[in-house]
Amino acid sequence: MIEIKEIMNILPHSYPFLLVDRIIEMDPGKRIVGIKNVTYNEPFFPGHFPGRPIMPGVLIVEAMAQTAGVLAFKSMLEEERGKPVYFLGIDNVRFRKPVVPGDQLRLELEITKHRQSIWGFKGKALVDGKLVAEAELLAMLGDEK
């Protein structure tokens, strides 16, 4: 298990844009499972939507991408760590159900491709075992440290 302090050391994000609270499963080089606890205190809820708070789909995808970033970091060679990982693209994104305050997102990602500096991931987000979103993500390891 990876707690929030270690996640904050791995990812360049901070509040209010850090969207992964904990890693509960990981097999480096293969797959990862992260958790995002969704609360009404999130800064986007008052405006999305007033009276009917729904987590924006783009932030669900971002939570998947951040979870994938932890997996990529933990799967890298030691000399590659510290280099930035850039989000290159998303494909086949589907949103199945709304995510609301009180939900716990389970973010499951697996590596589908890793060639040189390019990483591919297939991800899904679940709430209470039900699929709420899915996407294919592409990322690239940067050159600079």
N, C-alpha and C positions, 0 to 999 in steps of 0.2 A: 504494500500500500504506500502511496506517495501522498503526503499531507500538503496543505496549502503553502507552507513556508518553502518547501522544496520546489513546488510548482512555480512560485514567484521567483525563485532563483534560476529556473530553466527558461521561462517565457519572458519576453520583454514587456508584457502587458501589466497594467496595474488598475486599481479601481478607477473608474467604474467599468473598465473594459476587460478585466480578467473574468472569464466566464467558465472556469473549471475550478471546482472546489476540492476535489479529491480524485485520485486514481485508485481504483479498487482491484483491478486486475491488469497484468501486463506480461506479455511474452515478447521481449525485445526482438525486433526484426520480423515480427508477425502481427501481433494484435494488442489492443489496449481497451480498457473500459474505464471511463471517467464519469464523475457525478457533478451535476450542477443543480444546486438547490435554488428553486425559483421562489422569490419572496416579493411581496408587494413593495418592499423598500427599493426595488430596482429603479434607477432614475428614469427609465423609459416608460414605465407604466402610467404615470399621470397623463401622458399624451398619446398613448397607444393602447387602448382607446379610452377616452373619458367615460366612466360608467361601465365599461366592459374591458377590463385589462387583459390583453393578449400579448405574449412575448413575440416580438417581431421575428419572422422567419429568418431574416438575414442574420440575426443574432444566434439563432439555433445553429445555423451553418457555421458561424464564427466559433461557437463553442465546440463544434466538431473539429474545426481546423486547429484550434488551440490544443485539443486533446491529441490530434495527430502530430502536432508540433512536439509534444512531450514524448510521444512514441518515437519520432524521428531522432530526437536528441538522445534518448536512451539506446537507440539502435546504432548510432554513429560510432565511428572509431574515435578514440580519445583525442587524436590530433585535429579532428573535425569539429569537436565541441567548441562552442563560442562563436562559430560562424553563424550569420543570420539565416533563417529559413524564411523564404518568401512564398506567399500564397500566389500561385500562378493561375488557377482557374477552378471552376466548378462545373460539373455536368450532371445531367439527369437528376436534378433536384426536384423533390416532391414533398409537399406538406400534406399530411394526412388528417391531423387533428390539431386544434388550438392548444397551446401551452399557457397555463394560467397560474397566478400566484398559488403557492401551496404544492405545486407539482415538483417532482424530482426527476430531472432529465437523466437518463442513463445513456451515455454516449459511447457507442461501440464502433471501433474502427479497426480495419485490417489493412495491412500493406498489400497492394496489388501489383506495384511496380517499384523497383529501385535500381536504376541504372545511372552510374556516375553520380551526378548531383541532382537528379530528378527523382522525386518520390510520388507515387500514386497511392491513393487510399480509397477504400469504399467504407462509407459510414452510415450509421443509422442512429436515430434518437428515439428513445422509448420512454413512455410514462406508464407506470404500473403494468409493464409487460406489453403494452400496445404501441405499435409503430406510430410516431407522430411526424417524423421527417426522415428522409434519406437523401444521400448525395454521393457523388464521386468527386474527390478533391485531388488537385495537383499542386505540388510545391517544389521549390528549388533551393538547394543549399547555396548561399552566396559565397563569394571568394574572400571577402575581407573579414577580419576578426573584430 
